[in-house]
Amino acid sequence: MLSVAEANDCVLRRAETRSSSRVSAVDACGLILAEDITSDVDSPPHDKAMVDGYALTTSDLPHTTTLRVLEEVTAGDVPTLTVVSGTATRIMTGAPIPAGADAVVMVEQTRSMTRDNIESVTLDTVALHAGANILPRATSLRRHDVVLSAGHLIRPIEVGLLAEVGRAEVAVLPPPRVAVLATGNELVPAADVPAAGQIRNSNGPLLQALVARAGGIPLDLGIAPDRSDALGERIEAGLSGEVLLLSGGVSAGVLDLVPAALAAAGVQQVFHKVQLKPGKPLWFGCLIDESCSRLVFGLPGNPVSSLVCFELFVRPAIAKMSGRSEIHPPRREGALTRAHVQRGNRPTYFPSILSEQAGNLTVEPIDWQGSADQRSLVAANGLAMFPAGDHDFSPGDLVSTIPL
């Protein structure tokens, strides 16, 4: 039986980054850039005013405090007159600095008046240095600068930068399409009222939400009953994507038909079962054809087991296939807030409440009733990893954690 690290290595060696495609800059948000982006402009494109006020030449100061106003320039306008000694141009934030001016005095530090159709402005301050309230041309970026490199995660701020440098479309690494199939005769859709012996399908929606949060594109395949023909049809449909997730049917029961159905579809088993609690029955395989390698995960049917296996194995695979640099979620050590008893020969990933207190992480294992207990799981925001073996942990002991 593989360890968690060995199983994870098996998965990631088969997770291939997808070929790039072009999308609009807005649609690229949340994806990984697949090309270097070069600016076609200087930003700002000219020396510009950072405040509303008057552009002047500081050589007039401190001798001259009243200046004749030549013209008004707003953002989007172009100055037409040169500022010389004894003159100033009224200017608005963002407008180009006129020739001859080397500073802008804030409008709050001036008094203007008009006499005989001639406007003048009196300065209330003479403490102004060259360059004051001016943002020089190309301060933010220069033409031909590489402003974003391939591998960069595109967030909303990057979308704004792409627009500034004229990139309405960019090449990105598209996220994998992840098909989700729940299996079991006992399952009915969430909208149905279960009859005797039935339960609602919670794994399907749970896994779809996990896929979306991990950056993949979830595809809902619904529910397949425990029949080889029904499983085969749904599996074939699910193999049209890059990843297929099945929940249930991978243990050792009479109706655990998933491994055989996957083999019949041409999926090659890589491993079955992991030294892990919860999640030991995890099955993983690949379908390799001319176009690409498709990853297939047979997750345990219990919801908490599915969640743990997703976080440990599926999320890193989606991250690698999406081109992300951070493959594994960050792990931190935290101090237990209460005693905990660990028994058994498998490491346990225990749902816990992670809290930050004065820069230190604390870990409180929840009152968890086992792999089917979703209600208690709602309180958790992380997993605490307790190593295999019999251990009695005390408050204050440090354990490794994974955030959810």
C-alpha positions in Angstrom: 0.0 0.0 0.0 1.4 3.4 -1.0 2.1 6.2 1.4 0.4 9.6 0.9 3.7 11.0 -0.5 4.2 8.1 -2.9 0.6 8.2 -4.2 0.9 12.0 -4.6 4.1 11.6 -6.7 2.3 9.0 -8.9 -0.5 11.5 -9.6 1.6 14.5 -10.3 4.0 12.6 -12.6 0.9 12.0 -14.8 -0.7 15.4 -14.5 0.2 17.3 -17.7 0.0 21.1 -18.1 -2.5 21.8 -20.9 -1.7 23.6 -24.2 -2.3 27.3 -24.2 -5.4 29.0 -25.7 -6.3 32.7 -26.3 -9.1 34.3 -24.4 -10.2 37.8 -23.6 -8.3 39.5 -20.8 -11.5 39.5 -18.6 -12.0 35.8 -19.1 -8.4 35.2 -18.3 -9.0 36.3 -14.6 -8.0 33.4 -12.3 -5.9 31.6 -15.0 -2.2 31.4 -15.6 -0.5 33.5 -18.3 1.2 31.5 -21.0 3.1 34.3 -22.7 5.2 37.4 -21.8 3.3 40.6 -22.0 5.2 43.7 -23.4 3.9 47.2 -23.1 3.3 49.2 -26.3 3.1 52.5 -24.4 4.8 54.6 -21.8 2.8 55.0 -18.6 2.0 57.7 -18.0 2.3 58.7 -21.6 3.4 62.2 -20.6 4.5 64.2 -17.6 1.2 64.6 -15.9 -0.3 66.7 -13.1 -1.1 64.7 -9.9 -3.3 67.4 -8.4 -5.7 70.1 -9.6 -3.8 73.4 -9.6 -1.5 75.6 -11.7 1.6 74.5 -13.7 4.4 77.1 -13.3 8.1 77.5 -13.4 9.8 77.4 -10.1 12.4 79.9 -11.2 9.7 82.5 -10.5 9.8 81.6 -6.8 10.1 83.1 -4.3 10.2 86.5 -6.1 6.9 86.4 -8.0 3.7 85.3 -6.3 1.1 86.5 -8.8 1.1 84.9 -12.2 -1.0 85.5 -15.4 -3.0 82.4 -16.4 -2.4 81.4 -20.0 -5.1 78.7 -20.5 -6.9 75.7 -18.8 -5.9 72.1 -19.6 -8.0 69.2 -18.5 -7.3 65.4 -18.7 -7.6 64.5 -22.4 -6.5 68.0 -23.6 -3.1 69.0 -25.0 -1.5 72.2 -23.8 -1.1 74.8 -26.6 1.0 77.5 -24.8 4.4 77.5 -23.2 4.7 78.6 -19.6 7.3 81.4 -19.2 8.3 83.5 -16.3 5.3 85.4 -14.8 2.7 82.9 -16.3 1.0 79.7 -15.3 -1.5 77.2 -16.8 -4.5 76.1 -14.9 -4.4 72.3 -14.9 -6.5 69.3 -13.8 -5.4 66.0 -12.3 -4.0 63.7 -15.1 -3.6 66.5 -17.7 -0.2 66.8 -19.6 2.3 69.3 -18.1 2.8 72.2 -20.6 6.2 73.0 -22.0 8.2 75.4 -19.7 6.5 74.3 -16.5 8.4 72.2 -13.9 6.0 72.1 -10.9 2.3 72.3 -10.1 0.9 74.2 -7.1 -2.2 72.8 -5.5 -5.4 74.9 -6.2 -5.9 75.0 -2.4 -2.8 77.0 -2.1 -3.8 79.7 -4.5 -6.3 82.6 -5.0 -7.5 83.4 -8.5 -9.1 86.6 -9.9 -10.1 88.0 -13.3 -9.8 91.7 -14.3 -10.4 93.0 -17.8 -10.8 89.4 -19.0 -7.3 88.6 -17.8 -7.1 85.9 -15.2 -4.3 85.8 -12.7 -3.5 83.6 -9.7 -1.8 84.5 -6.4 0.2 81.9 -4.6 -0.2 81.4 -0.9 3.0 79.4 -0.7 6.5 79.8 -2.2 7.8 76.4 -0.8 7.6 74.6 -4.1 10.4 72.5 -5.6 11.0 71.5 -9.2 9.0 68.3 -9.9 6.4 69.0 -7.2 3.0 67.3 -7.9 4.2 66.0 -11.3 4.4 62.3 -12.3 7.1 62.0 -15.0 6.5 60.2 -18.2 7.0 56.4 -18.1 7.3 56.3 -14.3 5.1 53.2 -14.1 6.3 51.4 -17.2 8.1 52.1 -20.5 7.4 51.0 -24.0 8.8 47.5 -24.7 9.0 46.7 -20.9 7.9 43.1 -20.1 5.2 43.9 -17.6 3.9 40.4 -17.0 5.8 37.1 -17.5 4.5 33.7 -18.5 3.4 31.8 -15.4 1.9 34.8 -13.7 -1.6 34.3 -12.1 -4.0 36.8 -13.6 -6.1 38.6 -11.0 -8.4 41.6 -11.5 -5.4 44.1 -11.2 -3.6 42.2 -13.9 -6.7 42.5 -16.1 -6.5 46.3 -15.7 -2.8 46.3 -16.6 -3.4 44.2 -19.7 -6.0 46.8 -20.8 -3.5 49.6 -20.2 -0.9 48.0 -22.5 -3.4 47.2 -25.2 -3.8 43.5 -24.6 -7.5 42.7 -25.1 -6.7 39.0 -25.6 -3.9 36.9 -24.0 -2.6 33.3 -24.1 -3.4 31.4 -21.0 -3.2 27.8 -19.7 -6.9 26.7 -19.6 -8.1 24.9 -16.5 -8.9 21.2 -16.8 -12.5 20.0 -17.3 -13.3 17.7 -14.4 -16.2 15.3 -14.7 -17.9 14.2 -11.5 -19.9 11.0 -11.2 -21.5 9.7 -8.1 -22.2 6.0 -7.9 -24.6 3.9 -5.9 -28.1 2.3 -6.0 -28.9 4.2 -2.8 -28.4 7.7 -4.2 -31.1 10.1 -5.3 -30.7 13.8 -6.4 -30.6 16.4 -3.7 -34.0 17.7 -4.8 -35.7 14.4 -4.2 -37.2 13.0 -1.0 -35.3 9.7 -0.2 -37.4 6.6 0.0 -36.6 3.8 2.5 -33.0 2.7 2.0 -32.1 5.8 0.0 -29.9 8.9 0.7 -29.4 12.1 -1.1 -26.3 12.5 -3.3 -24.1 14.9 -1.4 -20.8 13.8 -2.8 -21.5 15.0 -6.4 -22.3 18.6 -5.4 -19.5 18.6 -2.8 -16.9 17.5 -5.4 -18.2 19.9 -8.1 -17.8 22.8 -5.6 -14.3 21.6 -4.7 -13.4 21.4 -8.4 -14.6 25.0 -9.0 -12.8 26.3 -6.0 -9.6 24.6 -7.1 -9.8 26.3 -10.5 -11.1 23.4 -12.6 -14.3 23.3 -14.7 -16.8 20.9 -13.1 -19.0 18.7 -15.3 -21.9 17.0 -13.6 -22.5 13.5 -14.8 -25.2 12.8 -12.2 -25.7 9.4 -10.5 -24.9 6.0 -11.9 -26.5 2.9 -10.3 -24.4 -0.1 -9.4 -24.7 -1.8 -12.8 -21.8 -2.4 -15.1 -23.7 -1.1 -18.2 -24.8 2.2 -16.6 -21.3 2.7 -15.1 -19.7 2.1 -18.5 -21.9 4.7 -20.3 -21.2 7.4 -17.7 -17.5 6.6 -17.6 -17.2 6.9 -21.3 -18.9 10.3 -21.2 -16.7 11.4 -18.3 -13.5 10.5 -20.2 -14.2 13.4 -22.7 -12.7 15.7 -20.1 -9.2 15.8 -18.7 -10.1 14.4 -15.3 -12.8 12.1 -14.1 -13.8 11.8 -10.5 -16.0 9.0 -9.3 -17.3 8.6 -5.7 -18.1 5.3 -4.3 -17.7 1.7 -5.6 -14.0 1.4 -4.9 -13.9 -0.7 -1.7 -14.2 -4.5 -1.5 -18.0 -5.0 -1.5 -20.1 -7.0 -3.9 -21.3 -3.8 -5.6 -17.9 -2.1 -5.7 -17.8 -2.3 -9.5 -15.9 0.9 -10.4 -12.4 -0.6 -10.9 -13.7 -3.3 -13.3 -15.8 -0.7 -15.2 -12.8 1.6 -15.6 -10.6 -1.3 -16.8 -13.2 -2.2 -19.4 -13.1 1.5 -20.6 -9.3 1.2 -21.1 -8.3 3.0 -18.0 -5.0 1.7 -16.6 -4.8 1.3 -12.8 -1.8 3.1 -11.2 -2.6 2.3 -7.6 -5.5 1.2 -5.4 -5.5 2.0 -1.7 -3.3 4.5 0.2 -1.9 4.4 3.7 -4.4 7.1 4.8 -7.3 7.7 7.1 -9.9 8.6 6.0 -9.6 7.7 2.3 -7.8 4.3 2.3 -9.8 2.9 -0.7 -8.7 5.6 -3.1 -8.2 4.3 -6.7 -6.2 6.2 -9.3 -5.5 5.4 -13.0 -5.0 6.9 -16.4 -6.4 6.7 -19.9 -3.6 7.5 -22.4 -4.5 8.1 -26.0 -3.1 10.2 -28.9 -4.6 13.4 -27.7 -3.7 13.5 -24.0 -3.5 11.6 -20.7 -6.7 11.6 -18.7 -6.6 11.2 -15.0 -9.2 9.1 -13.2 -9.8 9.1 -9.5 -12.1 6.6 -7.8 -12.8 8.4 -4.5 -14.3 6.7 -1.4 -18.1 7.1 -1.0 -18.0 8.7 2.4 -18.1 12.5 2.1 -15.3 13.3 4.5 -13.1 10.6 2.8 -13.8 12.2 -0.6 -12.9 15.6 0.8 -9.6 14.5 2.2 -8.6 12.6 -0.9 -9.6 15.6 -3.1 -7.4 18.0 -1.0 -4.4 15.6 -0.9 -4.4 14.3 -4.5 -7.0 16.0 -6.8 -6.4 19.6 -5.9 -2.6 19.4 -6.6 -3.3 17.6 -9.9 -5.7 20.4 -11.0 -3.1 23.0 -9.9 -0.3 21.4 -12.0 -2.6 21.0 -15.0 -3.5 24.6 -14.7 0.1 25.7 -14.7 0.1 27.0 -11.2 3.4 27.4 -9.4 1.9 26.5 -6.0 1.0 22.8 -6.4 0.4 21.9 -2.8 -1.6 24.0 -0.3 0.6 25.6 2.3 1.2 23.6 5.4 1.9 25.0 8.8 2.5 23.7 12.2 0.0 24.6 14.9 -0.3 23.9 18.6 -3.1 21.7 19.8 -5.7 23.3 22.1 -6.7 20.1 23.7 -5.6 16.5 24.1 -6.0 14.0 21.2 -5.6 10.3 21.0 -4.3 8.7 17.8 -4.6 5.0 17.3 -3.9 2.8 14.2 -1.3 2.1 11.5 -2.3 4.9 9.1 -1.7 8.6 9.4 -5.0 10.5 10.0 -6.1 13.8 8.5 -8.4 15.0 11.2 -10.9 17.8 10.5 -10.0 20.7 12.8 -10.5 24.4 13.6 -7.4 26.4 12.8 -7.1 29.8 14.5 -4.5 32.6 14.5 -3.7 34.0 17.9 -0.9 36.6 18.2 0.8 35.2 15.1 0.7 31.6 16.3 -1.5 28.9 14.8 -3.7 26.9 17.2 -5.4 23.6 16.2 -8.7 22.3 17.7 -9.8 18.9 16.5 -13.6 18.9 16.0 -16.0 16.4 17.6 -16.1 14.3 14.5 -18.2 11.2 14.3 -16.5 9.5 11.3 -16.3 9.7 7.5 -20.0 10.2 6.9 -20.3 13.1 9.4 -20.7 16.2 7.2 -22.5 18.3 9.8 -19.5 18.3 12.2 -17.2 18.9 9.2 -18.9 22.3 8.6 -17.1 23.6 11.7 -13.7 22.7 10.3 -11.5 25.0 8.3 -8.5 22.7 8.1 -7.0 19.2 8.5 -4.6 18.2 11.3 -2.2 15.4 10.4 -1.6 12.8 13.1 1.2 10.3 12.2 0.6 6.6 12.2 1.0 4.7 15.4 -0.4 5.0 18.9 0.1 8.5 20.3 -1.3 10.5 23.1 -1.1 14.2 22.2 -1.3 16.9 24.9 -2.4 20.5 24.6 0.5 22.6 23.1 1.9 19.7 21.1 2.7 20.8 17.5 1.0 19.1 14.5 1.1 19.7 10.8 -2.0 21.2 9.2 -3.6 21.8 5.8 -6.0 24.7 5.4 -9.4 24.0 3.8 
